[in-house]
């Protein structure tokens, strides 16, 4: 059975207003990052075979990941988050669009 895919235009994605999943636990790291533990619904197949309906998952974030995570307040658009991140981290206009400049080891944004 194939999964259905929902495609968003770049413009629609940039207008989105992401929201954090409330953390169950947050452990601050010395590097400015944190280990964030959240509660998630289990996949349907896990519940079908008698597994737990909710599971905890931990995600390690570096300083940059924390900047983005903290900006996901459900009110701020992705466009504004990217713009603030770029200003705070000294990225130029081309890097804001592509998250990559010549010779950079940063990952690129997914192509729209």
C-alpha positions as CSV (number, residue, x, y, z in Angstrom):
1,X,0.0,0.0,0.0
2,X,1.5,3.3,-1.1
3,X,1.5,6.3,1.2
4,X,-0.2,9.4,-0.1
5,X,2.0,12.4,-0.3
6,X,0.9,15.9,0.3
7,X,3.0,18.5,-1.5
8,X,3.4,22.1,-0.4
9,X,4.7,25.0,-2.4
10,X,7.7,26.7,-1.0
11,X,5.5,29.8,-0.4
12,X,2.9,27.8,1.6
13,X,5.7,26.1,3.6
14,X,7.3,29.5,4.4
15,X,3.9,30.8,5.6
16,X,3.4,27.9,8.0
17,X,3.5,28.6,11.8
18,X,5.2,25.6,13.4
19,X,4.5,24.8,17.0
20,X,6.6,22.8,19.6
21,X,5.4,19.6,21.0
22,X,5.5,20.3,24.7
23,X,8.5,18.7,26.2
24,X,8.2,16.1,29.0
25,X,11.8,16.8,30.0
26,X,14.6,19.2,28.9
27,X,18.2,18.6,29.7
28,X,20.4,21.6,29.0
29,X,23.8,21.0,27.5
30,X,27.1,22.9,27.9
31,X,27.3,23.7,24.2
32,X,24.0,25.8,24.3
33,X,21.9,22.8,23.1
34,X,19.6,20.5,24.9
35,X,18.2,17.0,25.0
36,X,14.4,17.4,24.5
37,X,12.1,14.5,25.4
38,X,8.6,14.6,24.1
39,X,5.6,12.3,24.2
40,X,4.3,11.1,20.9
41,X,1.4,8.9,19.7
42,X,2.6,5.4,18.7
43,X,2.1,4.4,15.1
44,X,-1.2,2.7,14.4
45,X,0.4,-0.7,13.8
46,X,2.1,-0.7,17.2
47,X,-1.2,0.0,18.9
48,X,-2.9,-2.7,16.7
49,X,-0.5,-5.4,18.1
50,X,-1.1,-4.3,21.7
51,X,1.8,-1.8,22.1
52,X,1.6,1.4,24.1
53,X,-0.5,4.2,22.6
54,X,2.1,6.9,23.6
55,X,5.9,6.7,23.6
56,X,8.7,9.1,24.7
57,X,11.3,10.2,22.1
58,X,14.4,12.2,22.9
59,X,16.0,14.6,20.4
60,X,19.5,16.1,20.8
61,X,19.6,19.7,19.6
62,X,22.7,21.8,19.2
63,X,22.7,25.6,19.8
64,X,21.2,26.3,16.3
65,X,18.6,23.6,16.7
66,X,17.5,25.2,20.0
67,X,17.2,28.6,18.3
68,X,14.8,27.1,15.8
69,X,12.9,25.0,18.4
70,X,12.4,27.9,20.7
71,X,11.1,30.0,17.8
72,X,8.4,27.4,17.0
73,X,5.6,29.1,19.1
74,X,2.7,28.6,16.7
75,X,2.6,32.3,16.0
76,X,5.9,32.9,14.1
77,X,6.0,31.9,10.4
78,X,8.8,29.8,9.0
79,X,9.8,32.8,6.9
80,X,10.3,34.9,10.1
81,X,12.1,32.1,11.9
82,X,14.5,31.7,8.9
83,X,15.1,35.4,8.7
84,X,15.8,35.7,12.5
85,X,18.1,32.7,12.4
86,X,20.0,34.2,9.5
87,X,20.4,37.6,11.2
88,X,21.5,36.0,14.5
89,X,24.0,33.7,12.8
90,X,25.4,36.1,10.2
91,X,24.0,34.4,7.1
92,X,23.7,36.5,3.9
93,X,20.6,36.7,1.6
94,X,21.7,33.7,-0.6
95,X,22.4,31.6,2.4
96,X,18.9,32.5,3.9
97,X,17.3,31.1,0.7
98,X,19.5,28.0,0.3
99,X,21.1,27.6,3.7
100,X,24.3,26.9,1.8
101,X,27.1,28.9,0.3
102,X,30.0,27.8,-1.8
103,X,32.3,25.7,0.4
104,X,29.9,25.5,3.3
105,X,29.3,22.2,5.0
106,X,25.8,23.2,6.1
107,X,23.0,21.1,4.7
108,X,20.8,22.7,2.0
109,X,17.1,23.3,2.3
110,X,14.9,20.7,0.5
111,X,14.1,21.8,-3.0
112,X,10.6,23.2,-3.5
